[in-house]
Amino acid sequence: MEAAKIAKQMIGFQKTFFDNTFNAMVIVQDQNENIFNGFLNQFPWITKDGKKTWNDTLQFTKKARDDFKKAVDDGYNRMEELYEMK
């Protein structure tokens, strides 16, 4: 019984560590997006198609990031359920 309790604590620690690291990464990516958008808006020779391509890439990246987070969260939830069943 003690081993299951320790395992649950380790999973909780790892989940908290992942969440904090992931949130820090999101903040850095969002800040880089703001900086790059500032550069794009200052250059008159960048076309609307170029800006659209950049925005499409950003949306794809954000969706992939969110999908990754959801997959990891699902994995942690399943792991917690596994230890609760025992």
C-alpha positions in Angstrom: 0.0 0.0 0.0 2.9 2.4 0.8 4.4 1.7 -2.7 1.2 2.8 -4.4 1.1 6.0 -2.3 4.7 6.8 -3.2 4.0 6.1 -6.9 1.0 8.4 -6.8 3.1 11.2 -5.3 5.8 10.7 -7.9 3.2 10.9 -10.7 1.8 14.1 -9.1 5.2 15.6 -8.9 6.0 14.7 -12.5 2.7 16.1 -13.7 3.2 19.4 -11.8 6.7 19.6 -13.2 5.5 19.0 -16.8 2.6 21.5 -16.4 5.0 24.2 -15.2 7.5 23.6 -17.9 4.9 23.4 -20.6 3.4 26.7 -19.4 6.8 28.4 -19.4 7.3 27.1 -23.0 3.9 28.5 -24.0 4.8 31.9 -22.6 8.1 31.9 -24.5 6.5 30.9 -27.8 3.8 33.5 -27.4 6.3 36.2 -26.7 8.3 35.2 -29.7 5.2 35.3 -31.8 4.5 38.9 -30.6 8.1 40.0 -31.4 8.0 38.4 -34.9 4.6 39.9 -35.7 6.1 43.3 -34.7 8.8 42.8 -37.3 6.4 41.6 -40.0 4.2 44.7 -39.5 7.2 47.0 -40.0 8.3 45.5 -43.3 6.1 46.9 -46.2 7.4 44.4 -48.7 5.9 41.4 -47.0 2.7 40.5 -48.8 -0.6 39.5 -47.4 0.0 35.9 -48.6 3.3 35.9 -46.7 1.5 37.0 -43.6 -1.3 34.5 -44.1 1.3 31.7 -44.5 2.9 32.8 -41.2 -0.5 32.9 -39.4 -1.4 29.5 -40.8 1.9 28.1 -39.5 1.2 29.6 -36.1 -2.3 28.2 -35.9 -0.9 24.7 -36.9 1.8 25.0 -34.2 -0.6 26.0 -31.5 -3.0 23.2 -32.4 -0.1 20.6 -32.3 1.0 22.1 -29.0 -2.5 21.8 -27.5 -2.9 18.2 -28.9 0.4 17.2 -27.3 -0.7 18.7 -23.9 -4.0 16.9 -24.1 -2.2 13.6 -24.9 0.2 14.0 -21.9 -2.7 14.9 -19.6 -4.6 11.9 -20.7 -1.6 9.7 -20.0 -1.2 11.1 -16.5 -4.9 10.7 -15.8 -4.8 7.0 -16.9 -1.8 6.5 -14.8 -3.5 7.9 -11.7 -6.6 5.8 -12.4 -4.4 2.7 -12.6 -3.0 3.3 -9.1 -6.5 4.2 -7.7 -7.8 0.8 -8.9 -5.2 -1.1 -6.8 
